[in-house]
Amino acid sequence: MDSNGKLVRDLIPAIIRAGGAEPVIHIAEAAEYRIRLRDKLGEEVAEFLAADEANGPGELADVLEVVRALAADLGVDADELEKIREAKAAERGGFACRIVWKGNR
C-alpha cells in the first residue's frame, strides 16, 4: 500500500470491508482533493493509453468519471461542461475529421 494513499471511488472502502479487510482511509480536504483528482486523471489516462481495444471503453469511462469530478470541483456541472465543449467545437471543430497538422509553409 502506498503510504501517501490514492484517491479511490466512493464504494471502494465498503467493497474492501465486504472482502474481510478493514481499509485505512481519510477524507481529503478541498486542496488535497483537487491535487489528488489531478493525479487520478493522469493515472486513468495512463491506464486508458495502455488498454487494449476490449478494455478501452471501461478505462475511458474511468477518465470521464474523473473529468466530471474535476468539473464539479471547479463548480461546473456535467451539462455546463457539455455546453463549454459544444461551444469550443462550434468555434474550432472537433476531431472527427482525423486531421493531423504538420506545421505551416
C-alpha positions as CSV (number, residue, x, y, z in Angstrom):
1,M,0.0,0.0,0.0
2,D,1.2,3.5,-0.9
3,S,1.9,5.3,2.4
4,N,0.5,8.5,0.8
5,G,-2.6,6.7,-0.4
6,K,-4.5,7.5,-3.5
7,L,-8.0,8.7,-4.3
8,V,-10.5,5.9,-4.8
9,R,-14.1,5.6,-5.8
10,D,-16.6,6.1,-3.1
11,L,-17.7,2.5,-2.7
12,I,-14.2,1.0,-2.5
13,P,-14.0,1.0,1.3
14,A,-17.3,-0.9,1.5
15,I,-16.0,-3.4,-1.1
16,I,-12.8,-3.9,0.9
17,R,-14.8,-4.4,4.1
18,A,-17.1,-6.9,2.3
19,G,-13.9,-8.8,1.4
20,G,-13.0,-9.1,5.0
21,A,-10.4,-6.4,5.4
22,E,-10.5,-3.0,7.1
23,P,-9.4,-0.1,4.9
24,V,-7.2,2.7,6.2
25,I,-8.7,5.9,4.8
26,H,-9.1,9.6,5.4
27,I,-11.4,12.2,3.8
28,A,-9.4,14.7,1.8
29,E,-9.8,18.4,2.5
30,A,-10.6,20.6,-0.6
31,A,-7.0,21.4,-1.5
32,E,-5.8,17.8,-1.2
33,Y,-8.8,16.6,-3.1
34,R,-8.1,18.8,-6.1
35,I,-4.5,17.7,-6.2
36,R,-5.5,14.0,-5.9
37,L,-8.1,14.4,-8.6
38,R,-5.5,15.7,-11.0
39,D,-3.2,12.8,-10.1
40,K,-6.1,10.4,-10.6
41,L,-6.7,11.9,-14.0
42,G,-3.1,11.1,-15.0
43,E,-3.4,7.6,-13.6
44,E,-6.7,6.9,-15.5
45,V,-5.4,8.4,-18.8
46,A,-2.3,6.2,-18.5
47,E,-4.5,3.1,-17.9
48,F,-6.6,4.1,-21.0
49,L,-3.5,4.5,-23.1
50,A,-2.2,1.1,-22.0
51,A,-5.5,-0.6,-22.5
52,D,-6.3,-2.9,-25.4
53,E,-9.4,-2.4,-27.6
54,A,-11.6,-4.6,-25.4
55,N,-10.8,-2.7,-22.2
56,G,-10.5,0.7,-23.7
57,P,-14.2,1.7,-23.2
58,G,-14.1,0.9,-19.5
59,E,-10.9,2.8,-19.0
60,L,-12.2,5.7,-20.9
61,A,-15.3,5.7,-18.7
62,D,-12.9,6.0,-15.7
63,V,-11.3,9.0,-17.3
64,L,-14.8,10.6,-17.8
65,E,-15.7,9.9,-14.2
66,V,-12.6,11.8,-13.0
67,V,-13.2,14.6,-15.5
68,R,-16.7,15.1,-14.2
69,A,-15.4,15.1,-10.6
70,L,-12.8,17.8,-11.6
71,A,-15.5,19.9,-13.3
72,A,-17.7,19.6,-10.2
73,D,-14.8,20.7,-8.0
74,L,-14.5,23.7,-10.3
75,G,-18.2,24.4,-9.9
76,V,-19.2,23.2,-13.3
77,D,-21.9,20.5,-13.7
78,A,-22.0,18.0,-16.5
79,D,-24.5,20.0,-18.5
80,E,-22.4,23.2,-18.3
81,L,-19.3,21.2,-19.2
82,E,-21.0,19.8,-22.3
83,K,-22.1,23.4,-23.3
84,I,-18.5,24.5,-23.0
85,R,-17.4,21.6,-25.1
86,E,-20.0,22.3,-27.7
87,A,-19.0,26.0,-27.9
88,K,-15.4,25.1,-28.4
89,A,-16.4,22.5,-31.0
90,A,-18.5,25.1,-32.8
91,E,-15.6,27.6,-32.8
92,R,-12.7,25.3,-33.6
93,G,-14.2,21.9,-34.6
94,G,-13.9,18.5,-33.1
95,F,-11.7,15.6,-34.0
96,A,-13.9,13.6,-36.3
97,C,-12.1,14.5,-39.5
98,R,-8.8,13.0,-38.2
99,I,-6.8,16.0,-39.4
100,V,-3.1,15.8,-38.5
101,W,-1.3,19.2,-38.6
102,K,2.3,19.1,-39.7
103,G,3.1,22.8,-39.5
104,N,2.9,25.8,-41.9
105,R,4.7,26.7,-45.1
